[in-house]
Amino acid sequence: MKIVACINHVPDTEAKIKVGADGKSIDKAGVSFILNPYDEYAIEAALQLKEKNGGETIALTLGGDTHKESLRKALAMGIDKAIFLKDESPRDSLSVAKALAEELKKLTPDFIMFGKQSIDYYGEQLPGLVAEILGLPSVSQAGKIVGADAGAVPELVRLLHEEAKVI
């Protein structure tokens, strides 16, 4: 089983954010960045699925060089592999979703995990957008996966696909 956790590198919740000189971006001087706290839950869920079912866990992120810090944290948490898609251009949710979906197509994961939301924009759009682009079912706001033993996970995936066809 291959499980991918998509993660983001965000300003620390304690950071004092100032508008940049261009009036459109943030002034990053003195701002520390961290692994998005909600993405830590996605990583933990991925690790728990792997523990019960075996397989491989992968952390995937898109952004500038500083995003490597969050990948290192994911690896320290127990993720098997990290993939860094370098892109420092400003992006909206749809363009990020398209870039992630392109890489996810290549990876062909059994599960794709996202945190509830990213604390920098609070858009809560990315998981649904990625699912739509990939033509996959999506479950949002799940607190935990129960009964995820080796037999139940494939059954869960099958049920999600059936429900996606009904909707």
BELKANOR-V254746 format. One record per residue. PHI is phi in degrees with one decimal (* if undefined). D_CENTER is the distance of its C-alpha to the mean C-alpha in Angstrom with 2 decimals. Layout:
phi=PHI d_center=D_CENTER
phi=PHI d_center=D_CENTER
This chain:
phi=* d_center=17.24
phi=-112.0 d_center=14.17
phi=-122.3 d_center=10.82
phi=-111.4 d_center=7.57
phi=-106.9 d_center=4.62
phi=-85.8 d_center=2.02
phi=-126.6 d_center=3.79
phi=-132.7 d_center=6.74
phi=-108.9 d_center=10.42
phi=-127.2 d_center=12.52
phi=-61.9 d_center=16.23
phi=-56.9 d_center=17.48
phi=-63.3 d_center=18.54
phi=-90.8 d_center=22.06
phi=-70.5 d_center=22.24
phi=-91.2 d_center=24.97
phi=-94.8 d_center=23.63
phi=-122.4 d_center=26.27
phi=-72.2 d_center=26.40
phi=-70.5 d_center=26.94
phi=-60.4 d_center=30.29
phi=-78.4 d_center=29.16
phi=75.1 d_center=28.56
phi=-123.8 d_center=25.17
phi=-125.7 d_center=22.82
phi=-94.4 d_center=22.58
phi=-82.1 d_center=24.94
phi=-82.6 d_center=22.82
phi=-61.6 d_center=26.00
phi=77.9 d_center=25.86
phi=-96.0 d_center=22.29
phi=-92.7 d_center=20.20
phi=-117.9 d_center=16.44
phi=-140.5 d_center=14.11
phi=-66.4 d_center=10.68
phi=-51.4 d_center=9.38
phi=-54.9 d_center=11.19
phi=-67.6 d_center=9.18
phi=-71.4 d_center=6.19
phi=-61.6 d_center=9.31
phi=-65.3 d_center=9.95
phi=-63.2 d_center=7.03
phi=-62.6 d_center=8.38
phi=-61.5 d_center=11.76
phi=-62.9 d_center=11.49
phi=-61.8 d_center=10.60
phi=-66.0 d_center=13.52
phi=-66.7 d_center=15.74
phi=-62.8 d_center=15.41
phi=-63.8 d_center=16.30
phi=-60.1 d_center=19.11
phi=-82.9 d_center=20.58
phi=-121.2 d_center=20.22
phi=77.2 d_center=20.02
phi=111.5 d_center=18.08
phi=-133.5 d_center=15.51
phi=-112.6 d_center=12.08
phi=-134.6 d_center=10.04
phi=-101.6 d_center=7.49
phi=-127.2 d_center=6.69
phi=-140.7 d_center=7.19
phi=-127.9 d_center=9.75
phi=160.6 d_center=12.58
phi=-81.8 d_center=15.78
phi=-55.9 d_center=17.17
phi=-64.8 d_center=16.27
phi=-63.5 d_center=12.57
phi=-60.8 d_center=14.14
phi=-60.7 d_center=14.91
phi=-69.4 d_center=11.42
phi=-64.2 d_center=11.20
phi=-61.7 d_center=14.63
phi=-64.3 d_center=13.73
phi=-60.5 d_center=11.15
phi=-63.9 d_center=14.11
phi=-64.8 d_center=16.49
phi=-74.4 d_center=14.80
phi=124.4 d_center=15.49
phi=-61.5 d_center=12.76
phi=-76.8 d_center=15.04
phi=-144.7 d_center=13.81
phi=-123.8 d_center=11.86
phi=-122.5 d_center=11.52
phi=-112.3 d_center=12.12
phi=-98.2 d_center=12.72
phi=-79.0 d_center=15.32
phi=-162.2 d_center=16.05
phi=-98.6 d_center=17.72
phi=-75.7 d_center=18.81
phi=-66.5 d_center=18.17
phi=-137.1 d_center=15.86
phi=-98.3 d_center=15.41
phi=-58.9 d_center=12.59
phi=-64.7 d_center=14.24
phi=-69.2 d_center=14.64
phi=-65.6 d_center=11.05
phi=-59.5 d_center=10.24
phi=-63.0 d_center=13.24
phi=-66.0 d_center=12.40
phi=-64.6 d_center=9.05
phi=-60.9 d_center=11.13
phi=-59.6 d_center=13.94
phi=-70.5 d_center=12.35
phi=-63.1 d_center=10.96
phi=-58.9 d_center=14.58
phi=-67.6 d_center=15.94
phi=-77.3 d_center=13.98
phi=44.5 d_center=14.98
phi=-76.4 d_center=12.76
phi=-82.3 d_center=14.20
phi=-136.3 d_center=11.09
phi=-122.2 d_center=7.53
phi=-109.3 d_center=5.63
phi=-132.1 d_center=3.69
phi=-71.5 d_center=5.97
phi=-52.8 d_center=9.14
phi=-164.6 d_center=9.16
phi=-100.0 d_center=9.17
phi=-76.2 d_center=12.63
phi=-86.5 d_center=13.83
phi=-117.0 d_center=14.33
phi=56.9 d_center=13.71
phi=-77.0 d_center=13.48
phi=52.8 d_center=11.34
phi=-101.6 d_center=11.55
phi=-57.0 d_center=8.45
phi=-58.3 d_center=7.72
phi=-65.4 d_center=11.50
phi=-63.8 d_center=12.09
phi=-62.2 d_center=10.09
phi=-59.5 d_center=11.92
phi=-63.0 d_center=15.09
phi=-61.0 d_center=15.05
phi=-84.8 d_center=14.66
phi=69.7 d_center=17.15
phi=-110.8 d_center=15.24
phi=-71.2 d_center=15.62
phi=-139.1 d_center=13.09
phi=-117.2 d_center=13.47
phi=-111.4 d_center=12.51
phi=60.5 d_center=13.50
phi=-80.2 d_center=14.05
phi=-81.7 d_center=15.42
phi=-164.6 d_center=15.77
phi=-107.2 d_center=16.64
phi=-109.0 d_center=20.37
phi=68.8 d_center=22.65
phi=-86.0 d_center=20.06
phi=-90.4 d_center=22.68
phi=-57.4 d_center=23.12
phi=-83.2 d_center=24.92
phi=-75.2 d_center=22.89
phi=-63.8 d_center=19.48
phi=-59.9 d_center=20.99
phi=-64.5 d_center=22.93
phi=-60.9 d_center=19.92
phi=-61.9 d_center=18.37
phi=-60.4 d_center=21.88
phi=-63.4 d_center=22.30
phi=-60.7 d_center=19.11
phi=-66.6 d_center=20.38
phi=-63.6 d_center=23.84
phi=-62.8 d_center=22.80
phi=-64.6 d_center=20.93
phi=-74.5 d_center=24.29
phi=-74.8 d_center=26.22
phi=-66.0 d_center=24.42
